[in-house]
Amino acid sequence: MANFLHTRVIGVPPSLSTTDALRAVLPSSRSEGASVLPGTAALLVAGPVFVQAPWVRQAPMAAALFTVVLLSAGILLERSDDDRRRGMGALLVGFAGSWLGGTLFWGWFRLHPLWHLPIEAFALPLAVAGLGGRWRLAGAFYLASLLGTAATDGAIALIGLMPSWVAVLQASPDEAAGLLQICADQVMAPLALSLVTGIAVLLLALCRRLRGRGQASDVAAATLATTLAVDGVFLAAALVAPRLSGLI
């Protein structure tokens, strides 16, 4: 269009500045799709807090079978000719892995906290292999989500709250709320809070290094940052409204 206007209407060839200006005003669909992916990754991290947790408690098998829907939708979208749809499809594939791992643990093994990370990491070899090819967005999302889980579990273990995990999940709703609040108070103790803050600072520094290094890195940064935010909301809920924490 720029060539036609300049050559046919104005009578002079288009200048470089004009062409660049048009490109700035009309960005490519690829850049638009890239800007949407980190936000989508953040939603996929926060969504299970409100959807997966209650679903797994009521019907773990149905929640596990929903993985097939997520995986099928992701593969179909990833085969699209549209860059944005391909990106969304790859994210869904990575999310399907995280969804299945979380469902398996919280549905059948939630009383065994030491099994949490190994079960969540069942697709680790596939995610690592995917980083080198067309599934790098899926691998980036899954690995960043897994790293967030490892950091959370590590903090719980270092603070000494791992034994309370089983006690909270086995208690009645009223008792669990009180126990969860006690656990949150322990996290707010100076030494424990310093440890948690240090882990959060390290993860935020990693997010900062990842951001701006490509689509996969941006997705990983958004996933990690959202995991930290969700953990913060969970801690706040455990302090002031334990029944809203998602575990009870």
Residue pairs with C-beta under 8 A, 6 or more apart in sequence:
1 22
2 14
2 18
2 19
2 22
3 13
3 14
5 14
6 12
6 13
6 14
6 15
6 18
7 13
7 14
29 82
29 83
29 84
30 83
32 84
33 82
33 83
33 84
33 87
34 83
34 87
34 215
34 218
36 84
36 87
36 88
37 87
37 88
37 91
37 137
37 215
37 218
37 219
37 222
38 218
38 219
38 221
38 222
39 222
40 88
40 91
41 91
41 141
41 219
41 222
41 223
41 226
42 222
42 223
42 225
42 226
44 91
44 92
44 95
44 98
44 141
44 223
45 145
45 148
45 223
45 226
45 227
45 230
46 226
46 229
46 230
48 98
48 99
48 102
49 230
49 234
49 246
52 63
52 99
52 102
52 103
52 106
53 106
53 246
53 247
55 62
55 63
55 66
56 63
56 102
56 103
56 106
56 107
57 106
60 103
60 106
60 107
60 108
61 107
63 99
63 103
63 107
64 100
64 103
64 104
64 107
66 99
66 103
67 96
67 99
67 100
67 103
70 92
70 93
70 95
70 96
70 99
71 92
71 93
71 96
73 89
73 92
74 88
74 89
74 90
74 91
74 92
74 93
74 95
74 96
74 138
75 89
75 93
76 89
77 85
77 86
77 88
77 89
77 92
78 85
78 86
78 89
78 90
78 93
78 134
78 135
79 86
79 89
80 86
80 89
87 137
87 215
90 134
90 135
90 136
90 137
90 138
91 137
91 138
91 141
91 219
93 135
93 138
94 127
94 135
94 137
94 138
94 139
94 140
94 141
94 142
94 145
95 141
95 142
97 122
97 123
97 126
97 127
97 138
97 142
98 120
98 141
98 142
98 145
98 146
100 122
100 123
101 119
101 120
101 121
101 122
101 123
102 120
104 119
104 122
105 115
105 116
105 119
105 120
109 115
109 116
109 119
110 169
111 166
111 169
111 170
113 153
113 156
113 162
113 165
113 166
114 162
116 149
116 153
117 146
117 149
117 150
117 153
120 146
120 149
121 146
123 142
124 143
124 146
126 139
127 138
127 139
127 142
127 143
127 146
128 139
128 143
129 139
130 136
130 138
130 139
131 139
131 140
131 143
131 216
136 215
136 216
137 215
137 216
137 219
139 216
140 216
140 217
140 219
140 220
140 223
141 219
141 220
141 223
143 220
144 219
144 220
144 221
144 223
144 224
144 227
145 223
145 227
147 203
147 224
148 203
148 223
148 224
148 227
148 228
148 231
149 227
151 199
151 203
151 227
152 227
152 231
154 199
155 195
155 196
155 199
156 162
156 165
158 195
159 186
159 187
159 192
159 195
159 196
160 186
161 183
161 186
161 187
164 179
164 182
164 183
167 179
168 176
168 179
168 180
168 183
168 247
168 248
169 176
169 247
171 179
173 243
173 248
176 242
176 247
176 248
177 242
177 243
177 248
178 242
180 238
180 242
180 245
180 247
180 248
181 238
181 239
181 242
183 238
184 235
184 238
184 239
184 242
185 239
186 192
187 193
187 196
187 235
188 239
200 228
203 224
203 227
203 228
204 225
204 228
206 221
206 224
207 221
207 224
207 225
208 221
210 217
210 218
210 220
210 221
210 224
211 217
211 218
211 221
212 218
234 245
234 246
237 244
237 245
237 246
238 245
242 248
